[in-house]
Each structure stands twice: as structure tokens, then as C-alpha cells.
Amino acid sequence: MRRAEPEIVATDERDPFLVALGERVRTLRARKGLTRRDLALASDVSERHLASLEGGVGNASVLILRQVASALDSQLAELLGDETTASPEWLLIRDLLRHRTDDELRRGRVALSEIYGEAGSQSARSRHIALVGLRGAGKSSLGLRLAETLDVAFVELNREIERVSGCGLAEIPNLLGPNAYRRYERRALEETLQLYPDAVIATPGGIVSDASTFNLLLSNCFTIWLKASPEEHMSRVIAQGDLRPIAATGSGEAMDDLKRILAGRAAFYGKADIAFDTSGKSPDECFAALLATIRSETAKVKNTQ
């Protein structure tokens, strides 16, 4: 039985905080590749309530919490029990990071990875080439050709996830729980890095959804974001015989969902070492240009050693 939901309070002028809250919910949902219906089922909250939340119409209690946090000169996260409020060190570190630019935060992340031994050396990272991006970007086809040319192993991380979980991708949530996929994704990546000293790795499009796993990838692999326009992503997926997006929602809604997912993940994909646009290129043109780019970047690493 669905839990009783708080009454939705609608006003003519939406509160800016609730509007921003709705946008964050929508962005997080897109980043994880979930439709509103998916989120409704996973959260046991009605689609109607989620639509109102994403539209900037939330429950008044959220505003009350914000007022209390403001009165205490605290972040709302401290009232909600966010992990970064769990100790004085967390709070001090968070204060050091506040108001930093994205580039400054990136340097801090890289430094922390080195301090805690999670980052491989530049030369070690170059031995694992990881391809990230949405379905239809060419990760599998280009990755296989790269591996053959470079004479290294080619690893489809989805296949490794199936191996370590012992069941098919579609079965994992039903048999092992809604959060099981990300756990097995992390384990599959860890084992791949250990088992293959040199490899080209084609990653699932949603690997950026888990910060821990994506950190591991960025720290130990030379990462390439294979980009394409939403239209090309969709046409390539359909050309491969995968009609699931359209079958589930219809072509127009499927394209809207794809654009939202891409927008939600683009900033994370952009953390890759390089971005390579495959739009408007034939497979041979893509491969030749990508191979040249990788060899150029590898040469730079060797010259700096």
C-alpha cells in the first residue's frame, strides 16, 4: 500500500528554493537515467507528487527546515544528517572547498586521490583506456578496434558485471535489489583493473551516477568521453536493433528523456581526460582520428616522465 503523502501546497508565485529543489531532483533523475515513472516506483511516491516537486511546488515543511537552518547559521544538510556534517574534520574540509572554482576543486580531488593511494601514475593510467558516454556513442565498436590495434584486452564492463553478479543485467534489480547494479559495477571495475594490466574498457553509460566508482575510473584510467548529438545517439541505438526506448515511451518522449539524461551527465562525462566527438563521422574516420588522438596524448605523457 502506498504511503500517505503530504499535502501539496500550490501558490501563484513559486518559491525560488522550491524551484531550485525541483531542478535538482530533475537533474539527479536524469543523471541516473530514470524516467519519472521509474522514480515513482522506486520511491513509492506518486508521479503526480513528483511532477509537482520537480515543477517547484513542494511541501511547506521543506521551507520550515530551511528557515531553521538559516536561524542556526547552518546548511540545510546539517539538519538532514548529510555525511559531510558527521565530524569536525568534514566540516572544516567542506569550508575549505566552499566558493572554489571547478578547476580548483578538480585539483583538490586529484590531490586527495594521490594522498590516499587511489590514483595510479600517469604511465599506469595510460595502460587502461576507458571509454565513457551514452549508448550509441561507439564505445563497443571503437573500443574493440582500439584494443585490437593496440594489442591489448578489450573489456565490456557490462559483461563483467554479469559475470560477477551471476545473472543478466535486466535481472539484477529484480533478483538482487534496486542498488545491487552499482555495487557489482564497482566490483567489476576493480577486478578489471587488477586482472588486465593493459586494456581498453567500454563502460556503461550510467557509470557517472556513482561518485565512488567514477572516481576509481578517473584515477586509474586514461578516460575518453565519446560524444555525439542526441539524434545520432538515438539513431545508432535503433540501428543496432534496440527499440526499447521508443517501445517504452514513444519516439518524442524517448528523445526528450535522452536529452535530459545527456544534460544531467554531461558535466561528469566532461571530467574525462579528453572529449572526442563522433558526430557526422564514418566509423573509419572516427577510429583513425581517435587512434591519432590517443597516440598524441600518450606521447605527451612519455615526454613528461
Buried (B, 14 or more C-beta within 10 A) or exposed (E): EEEEEEEBBEEEEBBEBBBEBBEEBBBEBBBBBBBBEEBBEEEEBEEEBBBBBBBBBBBBEBBEBBEEBEEEEEBBEBBEEEEEBEEEEEBEBBEEEEEEEEEEEEEBBEEBBEEEEBBBEBEBBBBBBBBBBBBBBBBBBBBBBBBEEBEBBBBBBBEBBBEBBEBEBEEBEEEBEEEBBBBBBBBBBBBBBEEBEEBBBBBBBBBBBBEEBBBBBBBBBBBBBBBBBBEBBBEBBBEEEEEEBBEEBEEEEBBEBBBBBBBBBBEBBEBBBEBBBBEEBEEEEBBEBBBEEBEEBBEEBEEEE
